Amino acid sequence: MDNISKSKIREIQGLLNKLGYYNYSIDGFIENYTIDAIKNFQKNNNLKITGELDQSTIDKIDDYLTGYVLHTIENGDTLFDIARKYNTLVWRIITANPNVNPFDLTIGTSIIVPLNFQIVPTNIPYTYSVLENNIMGLSKRYPFLRFDSIGNSVDGRQLYRIRIGNGSNHVIYNGAHHANEWITTPLLMKWIEVFSEVYSRKGSIRGYDTDQIWNYATIDIVPMVNPDGVELVIDGVDNITANKDQLIKWNFGNENFNDWKSNINGVDLNRNYDAGWKEYKELEKEFGVTGPGPFLYGGTKPESEPESLAMANLTRSIDTRLVLAYHTQGQVIFWNYKDLQPEISLYIGETFAKASGYELASEDLSQSFAGYKDWYILDFRKPGYTIEVGKGKNPLPIDQFDMIYENNEELLLLASII
């Protein structure tokens, strides 16, 4: 247990909470209530009851975290029997194994058995490791989704892209340009999971037919643009390699990185796009910015950072209808840039505002330069939106998640077809 990180323990506590074993604070510490929950989990999964996170317990927990197990077909197996054995549903197994004939199971072959719950956690800080677990699980559960990477972060983490749909109306959504706004990542990941589950059953969400959306639109989602920064905010410098010695200095000597927005070069990625970037560099002095730091430093040139460059290159490679960039603070939608947006942008923005309950507004001076949405409008003259979710101090507490998701589920559906 000594070698298990605090984030991993929080992930385990969050899972045990979801499964009904643990109803206490998700704090990353293994104490009495957590030990009792582990014992009950071990008992119900035919493991040695120790209350410790031994390897067999971790392996079983990892099955639950990724949300599936592998089953080798035995003589006499039916999908109904397999579903009953793992307490899941036949349609989940069929969805995960599109090439398997349910009436002619081949003995000795392995099939994917999704467990009967949604896997994206919405009750814990959402780290890069959680993202990778979810991508692994969703790729197995829903093989119709497409997963790849558009590049690497400064510290070598993948900038994952998930693609939904097969239509000609192409849109891009992204989250977590800013490190302490990581709650936008589980927002997008939960939406992907909900959409995929409903689409696999040819159903509707809020009256929107998922099959029609799939055939009309192609949605590219980059859920975590700044994975290094997210790791820094949630876990400090422990999991960081690049610039490890400078980061605390750039953070004014503070080992608490809750105020950190930048990547781990100390560059604010949403001030690193070529839209009024030179004008913004003049404003940095007024903001007291003199170099790398937790926020507002725009870098040495536009797209100087691998993360912003990867997002710009993805956007340049696709003939898009519109883009959404998710941030946190204020429950507001920003929609214009120097009056260069097309006329339709206002109508779309008003529609998004109505769907979400958010205010449609224009940025103040400090927000109106060198951002992704600004660059998109400037370069493409198409509708681009910054969606600011939630209210309070960043990082927003995870207990705001349900409200944030409720506000944005329809907006994310609308944006793909409007």
C-alpha positions as CSV (number, residue, x, y, z in Angstrom):
1,M,0.0,0.0,0.0
2,D,2.9,2.3,0.6
3,N,3.7,2.6,-3.1
4,I,0.2,3.6,-4.1
5,S,-0.2,7.3,-4.9
6,K,-2.8,9.6,-3.3
7,S,-4.5,10.0,-6.7
8,K,-4.8,6.2,-7.1
9,I,-6.3,5.9,-3.6
10,R,-8.8,8.7,-4.5
11,E,-9.7,6.8,-7.7
12,I,-10.2,3.6,-5.7
13,Q,-12.3,5.4,-3.1
14,G,-14.4,7.0,-5.8
15,L,-15.0,3.6,-7.4
16,L,-15.9,2.0,-4.0
17,N,-18.3,4.9,-3.5
18,K,-19.9,4.3,-6.8
19,L,-20.2,0.6,-6.1
20,G,-21.8,1.3,-2.7
21,Y,-19.0,0.2,-0.4
22,Y,-17.8,3.6,0.8
23,N,-19.8,6.7,1.7
24,Y,-17.1,8.9,3.3
25,S,-14.7,11.6,2.3
26,I,-12.7,10.9,-0.9
27,D,-9.4,12.1,0.5
28,G,-6.6,9.8,-0.8
29,F,-5.9,8.3,2.6
30,I,-6.3,4.7,3.6
31,E,-7.9,4.7,7.1
32,N,-10.6,2.7,8.9
33,Y,-13.6,3.4,6.6
34,T,-11.5,2.8,3.5
35,I,-10.1,-0.4,4.9
36,D,-13.6,-1.7,5.8
37,A,-14.8,-0.9,2.2
38,I,-11.8,-2.8,0.7
39,K,-12.7,-5.8,2.9
40,N,-16.3,-5.8,1.7
41,F,-15.1,-5.4,-1.9
42,Q,-12.7,-8.4,-1.4
43,K,-15.4,-10.5,0.2
44,N,-17.9,-9.9,-2.7
45,N,-15.2,-10.7,-5.3
46,N,-13.9,-13.9,-3.7
47,L,-10.6,-12.4,-2.7
48,K,-8.5,-12.9,0.4
49,I,-10.1,-10.5,3.0
50,T,-7.2,-8.4,4.3
51,G,-8.3,-4.8,3.9
52,E,-5.0,-4.2,2.1
53,L,-4.5,-3.2,-1.6
54,D,-2.5,-6.3,-2.5
55,Q,-1.9,-7.1,-6.1
56,S,-4.9,-9.4,-6.6
57,T,-7.2,-6.7,-5.2
58,I,-5.6,-4.0,-7.4
59,D,-6.0,-6.2,-10.4
60,K,-9.7,-6.7,-9.7
61,I,-10.2,-3.0,-8.9
62,D,-8.5,-2.2,-12.3
63,D,-11.1,-4.3,-14.0
64,Y,-13.8,-2.2,-12.5
65,L,-11.9,1.1,-13.3
66,T,-11.7,0.2,-17.0
67,G,-15.2,-1.2,-16.8
68,Y,-14.7,-4.6,-18.6
69,V,-13.3,-8.1,-18.2
70,L,-12.2,-10.7,-20.8
71,H,-14.1,-14.0,-20.9
72,T,-12.9,-17.1,-22.7
73,I,-15.7,-19.0,-24.3
74,E,-16.3,-22.4,-22.8
75,N,-18.4,-25.3,-24.0
76,G,-22.1,-24.5,-23.5
77,D,-21.7,-20.8,-23.0
78,T,-24.4,-18.4,-24.2
79,L,-24.3,-14.6,-24.0
80,F,-27.2,-14.8,-21.5
81,D,-25.1,-17.1,-19.3
82,I,-22.1,-14.9,-19.6
83,A,-24.1,-11.7,-18.8
84,R,-25.6,-13.4,-15.7
85,K,-22.1,-14.6,-14.6
86,Y,-20.7,-11.0,-14.6
87,N,-24.0,-9.3,-13.6
88,T,-24.2,-7.3,-16.8
89,L,-26.5,-7.0,-19.8
90,V,-26.4,-8.9,-23.1
91,W,-26.7,-5.8,-25.2
92,R,-23.5,-4.4,-23.6
93,I,-21.6,-7.6,-24.7
94,I,-23.0,-7.5,-28.2
95,T,-22.0,-3.8,-28.5
96,A,-18.5,-4.5,-27.4
97,N,-18.1,-7.5,-29.7
98,P,-19.6,-6.5,-33.1
99,N,-17.8,-9.3,-35.0
100,V,-19.0,-12.1,-32.7
101,N,-22.0,-14.2,-33.8
102,P,-24.1,-14.5,-30.6
103,F,-25.6,-17.8,-32.0
104,D,-22.3,-19.4,-32.9
105,L,-19.8,-18.7,-30.1
106,T,-16.4,-20.2,-30.8
107,I,-14.9,-22.2,-27.8
108,G,-11.5,-20.9,-26.7
109,T,-11.9,-17.3,-28.1
110,S,-12.0,-14.3,-25.8
111,I,-14.7,-11.7,-25.8
112,I,-15.0,-8.4,-24.0
113,V,-17.6,-8.3,-21.2
114,P,-18.5,-4.7,-20.2
115,L,-19.5,-4.4,-16.5
116,N,-23.0,-3.0,-15.9
117,F,-22.2,0.6,-14.9
118,Q,-20.8,3.8,-16.5
119,I,-17.1,4.2,-16.0
120,V,-16.3,8.0,-16.2
121,P,-15.9,9.1,-12.5
122,T,-17.6,12.4,-11.5
123,N,-16.7,12.3,-7.8
124,I,-12.9,12.7,-7.8
125,P,-10.2,15.0,-9.2
126,Y,-9.8,14.0,-12.8
127,T,-6.1,13.2,-13.6
128,Y,-4.4,12.2,-16.8
129,S,-4.2,8.6,-15.4
130,V,-8.0,8.6,-15.0
131,L,-8.4,9.9,-18.5
132,E,-6.2,7.0,-19.8
133,N,-8.3,4.4,-17.9
134,N,-11.5,5.9,-19.3
135,I,-10.1,5.9,-22.8
136,M,-9.1,2.2,-22.5
137,G,-12.5,1.3,-21.1
138,L,-14.6,3.3,-23.6
139,S,-12.5,1.9,-26.5
140,K,-13.4,-1.6,-25.5
141,R,-17.0,-1.0,-24.7
142,Y,-17.8,1.1,-27.8
143,P,-15.6,0.0,-30.7
144,F,-17.4,2.4,-33.0
145,L,-15.6,5.3,-31.3
146,R,-12.2,6.3,-32.8
147,F,-9.3,7.2,-30.5
148,D,-5.9,8.7,-31.4
149,S,-3.5,11.4,-30.3
150,I,-2.9,14.7,-32.0
151,G,0.6,15.2,-30.3
152,N,2.4,15.2,-27.1
153,S,2.6,17.6,-24.2
154,V,5.9,19.2,-22.9
155,D,6.3,16.2,-20.5
156,G,5.4,13.6,-23.2
157,R,1.8,12.9,-22.3
158,Q,-0.6,12.1,-25.2
159,L,-3.0,14.7,-26.4
160,Y,-5.9,12.3,-26.9
161,R,-8.6,12.9,-29.5
162,I,-11.9,11.0,-29.5
163,R,-14.0,11.1,-32.6
164,I,-17.8,10.6,-32.6
165,G,-19.9,10.3,-35.8
166,N,-19.5,9.9,-39.5
167,G,-21.2,12.9,-41.0
168,S,-20.0,15.9,-43.1
169,N,-20.8,18.5,-40.4
170,H,-17.4,18.7,-38.6
171,V,-17.0,20.3,-35.2
172,I,-14.3,20.4,-32.6
173,Y,-14.7,20.5,-28.8
174,N,-11.9,20.8,-26.3
175,G,-11.3,21.1,-22.6
176,A,-8.7,21.9,-20.0
177,H,-6.6,24.5,-21.9
178,H,-6.2,25.8,-18.3
179,A,-4.8,23.4,-15.8
180,N,-6.9,24.3,-12.8
181,E,-10.0,24.0,-15.0
182,W,-9.7,20.3,-15.2
183,I,-13.4,19.7,-14.4
184,T,-14.1,20.4,-18.1
185,T,-12.4,17.1,-19.0
186,P,-14.8,14.8,-17.1
187,L,-17.6,17.0,-18.5
188,L,-16.6,16.0,-22.1
189,M,-15.7,12.4,-21.2
190,K,-19.1,11.8,-19.4
191,W,-20.9,13.3,-22.5
192,I,-19.0,10.9,-24.8
193,E,-19.9,8.0,-22.5
194,V,-23.6,8.9,-22.3
195,F,-23.8,9.6,-26.1
196,S,-22.1,6.3,-26.8
197,E,-24.3,4.2,-24.6
198,V,-27.5,5.7,-26.0
199,Y,-26.3,5.5,-29.6
200,S,-25.5,1.8,-29.2
201,R,-29.2,1.3,-28.4
202,K,-30.3,3.6,-31.2
203,G,-31.9,5.9,-28.6
204,S,-32.4,9.7,-28.0
205,I,-31.0,12.2,-25.5
206,R,-33.3,15.1,-24.7
207,G,-35.2,14.4,-27.9
208,Y,-32.1,14.4,-30.1
209,D,-31.8,11.2,-32.1
210,T,-28.2,9.9,-31.6
211,D,-28.3,7.9,-34.8
212,Q,-29.2,11.0,-36.8
213,I,-26.4,13.0,-35.1
214,W,-23.9,10.2,-35.9
215,N,-24.8,10.3,-39.6
216,Y,-25.0,14.1,-39.8
217,A,-21.9,15.2,-37.8
218,T,-18.3,14.3,-37.0
219,I,-17.3,15.5,-33.6
220,D,-13.6,15.7,-32.7
221,I,-13.1,16.0,-28.9
222,V,-9.7,16.8,-27.2
223,P,-10.8,16.5,-23.6
224,M,-7.5,17.5,-21.9
225,V,-5.3,20.0,-23.9
226,N,-3.0,20.6,-21.0
227,P,-2.4,17.2,-19.3
228,D,0.9,18.2,-17.6
229,G,-0.7,21.2,-16.0
230,V,-3.7,19.1,-14.8
231,E,-1.2,16.7,-13.1
232,L,0.6,19.6,-11.5
233,V,-2.6,21.2,-10.1
234,I,-3.9,17.9,-8.7
235,D,-0.7,16.1,-7.5
236,G,2.0,18.8,-7.5
237,V,5.4,18.1,-9.0
238,D,5.6,14.4,-8.1
239,N,4.6,13.2,-11.6
240,I,6.3,15.9,-13.5
241,T,9.7,15.5,-15.2
242,A,10.3,18.6,-17.3
243,N,11.1,21.9,-15.5
244,K,10.5,20.3,-12.2
245,D,13.1,22.5,-10.4
246,Q,11.7,25.8,-11.9
247,L,8.0,25.2,-11.4
248,I,7.9,26.1,-7.7
249,K,9.9,29.2,-8.4
250,W,7.5,30.2,-11.2
251,N,4.7,29.6,-8.7
252,F,6.2,32.2,-6.4
253,G,7.7,29.6,-4.1
254,N,4.4,27.9,-3.5
255,E,4.1,24.1,-3.6
256,N,0.3,24.4,-3.9
257,F,-0.6,24.7,-7.6
258,N,-4.3,25.4,-7.3
259,D,-3.9,28.7,-9.0
260,W,-1.9,27.3,-11.9
261,K,-3.4,27.6,-15.4
262,S,-0.3,27.3,-17.6
263,N,1.5,24.3,-19.1
264,I,4.7,23.2,-17.4
265,N,6.8,25.7,-19.5
266,G,4.8,28.3,-17.6
267,V,2.9,29.4,-20.7
268,D,-0.8,30.1,-20.6
269,L,-2.0,28.0,-23.5
270,N,-5.0,30.2,-24.1
271,R,-2.7,33.2,-24.6
272,N,-0.6,31.4,-27.1
273,Y,-2.6,31.6,-30.3
274,D,-2.0,34.0,-33.1
275,A,-5.0,36.4,-32.6
276,G,-3.8,39.8,-31.3
277,W,-0.8,38.0,-29.7
278,K,1.6,40.9,-30.2
279,E,-0.9,43.3,-28.7
280,Y,-1.4,41.0,-25.8
281,K,2.4,40.8,-25.1
282,E,2.2,44.6,-24.6
283,L,-0.5,44.1,-22.0
284,E,1.4,41.5,-20.1
285,K,3.4,44.3,-18.5
286,E,0.2,45.9,-17.2
287,F,-0.8,42.6,-15.7
288,G,2.6,42.3,-14.0
289,V,3.7,39.3,-16.1
290,T,7.4,39.2,-16.8
291,G,7.9,35.6,-17.8
292,P,6.8,32.0,-17.2
293,G,4.4,31.6,-14.4
294,P,1.0,30.2,-13.3
295,F,-1.1,32.3,-15.7
296,L,-1.2,35.0,-18.4
297,Y,2.3,34.5,-19.9
298,G,1.7,34.2,-23.6
299,G,5.1,32.5,-24.5
300,T,7.8,33.6,-26.9
301,K,5.7,33.4,-30.0
302,P,2.2,32.1,-31.1
303,E,2.0,28.3,-30.9
304,S,5.3,28.1,-29.2
305,E,3.9,25.3,-27.1
306,P,3.4,21.7,-28.3
307,E,-0.2,21.6,-26.9
308,S,-1.4,24.8,-28.6
309,L,0.4,23.9,-31.8
310,A,-1.3,20.5,-31.8
311,M,-4.7,22.1,-31.3
312,A,-4.1,24.6,-34.1
313,N,-2.8,21.9,-36.5
314,L,-5.9,19.7,-35.8
315,T,-8.1,22.7,-36.5
316,R,-6.3,23.6,-39.7
317,S,-6.6,20.0,-40.9
318,I,-10.4,19.9,-40.8
319,D,-13.1,21.9,-42.6
320,T,-15.1,22.7,-39.5
321,R,-18.5,24.2,-39.0
322,L,-17.7,25.6,-35.5
323,V,-15.6,25.0,-32.4
324,L,-16.2,25.0,-28.6
325,A,-13.5,25.6,-26.0
326,Y,-14.5,24.7,-22.5
327,H,-13.2,26.8,-19.5
328,T,-14.5,27.4,-16.0
329,Q,-15.9,30.5,-14.3
330,G,-19.0,32.5,-14.6
331,Q,-21.6,30.4,-16.5
332,V,-21.1,32.6,-19.6
333,I,-20.6,32.0,-23.3
334,F,-18.2,34.2,-25.2
335,W,-18.9,34.3,-28.9
336,N,-17.2,37.2,-30.7
337,Y,-13.8,38.6,-31.6
338,K,-13.3,42.1,-33.1
339,D,-16.6,41.7,-35.0
340,L,-14.9,39.2,-37.3
341,Q,-17.4,36.4,-36.6
342,P,-20.1,35.6,-39.2
343,E,-23.6,36.9,-38.6
344,I,-24.9,33.4,-37.8
345,S,-22.6,33.3,-34.7
346,L,-25.1,35.5,-32.7
347,Y,-28.0,33.2,-33.4
348,I,-26.0,30.1,-32.5
349,G,-24.7,31.7,-29.4
350,E,-28.3,32.7,-28.3
351,T,-29.4,29.1,-28.9
352,F,-26.6,27.8,-26.8
353,A,-27.4,30.3,-24.0
354,K,-31.0,29.2,-24.0
355,A,-30.1,25.5,-23.9
356,S,-27.6,26.0,-21.1
357,G,-29.0,28.9,-19.1
358,Y,-25.7,30.7,-19.4
359,E,-25.3,34.4,-20.3
360,L,-24.1,35.3,-23.8
361,A,-21.4,38.0,-23.4
362,S,-18.2,39.6,-24.7
363,E,-14.9,39.2,-22.9
364,D,-13.2,42.0,-21.0
365,L,-9.8,43.3,-22.1
366,S,-7.7,40.7,-20.2
367,Q,-9.7,37.8,-21.9
368,S,-9.9,39.1,-25.5
369,F,-6.5,38.3,-26.9
370,A,-4.6,35.2,-28.2
371,G,-7.2,32.6,-27.2
372,Y,-8.1,29.5,-29.2
373,K,-11.6,30.8,-29.9
374,D,-10.3,34.2,-31.0
375,W,-7.7,32.6,-33.3
376,Y,-10.4,30.4,-34.8
377,I,-12.7,33.3,-35.6
378,L,-9.8,35.4,-37.0
379,D,-8.4,32.7,-39.2
380,F,-11.5,30.9,-40.4
381,R,-14.3,33.5,-40.0
382,K,-16.6,30.8,-38.6
383,P,-18.5,30.5,-35.3
384,G,-16.3,29.9,-32.3
385,Y,-17.3,29.8,-28.6
386,T,-15.7,29.8,-25.2
387,I,-18.0,28.1,-22.7
388,E,-17.3,29.1,-19.1
389,V,-18.9,26.6,-16.8
390,G,-19.6,26.8,-13.1
391,K,-18.9,29.5,-10.5
392,G,-16.6,29.9,-7.6
393,K,-12.8,29.6,-7.1
394,N,-10.8,27.4,-9.5
395,P,-10.4,24.5,-9.4
396,L,-14.1,24.3,-9.1
397,P,-15.2,21.7,-6.5
398,I,-16.2,18.3,-8.0
399,D,-19.6,18.6,-6.3
400,Q,-20.5,21.1,-9.0
401,F,-20.2,18.5,-11.7
402,D,-23.8,17.3,-11.8
403,M,-25.0,20.9,-12.3
404,I,-22.3,21.6,-14.9
405,Y,-23.3,18.5,-16.8
406,E,-27.0,19.2,-16.7
407,N,-26.3,22.7,-18.1
408,N,-24.2,21.5,-21.0
409,E,-25.6,18.2,-22.2
410,E,-28.0,19.7,-24.6
411,L,-25.5,22.4,-25.7
412,L,-23.0,19.7,-26.7
413,L,-25.7,17.9,-28.7
414,L,-26.9,21.1,-30.4
415,A,-23.4,22.2,-31.4
416,S,-23.0,19.2,-33.6
417,I,-26.0,19.8,-35.8
418,I,-26.9,23.5,-35.6
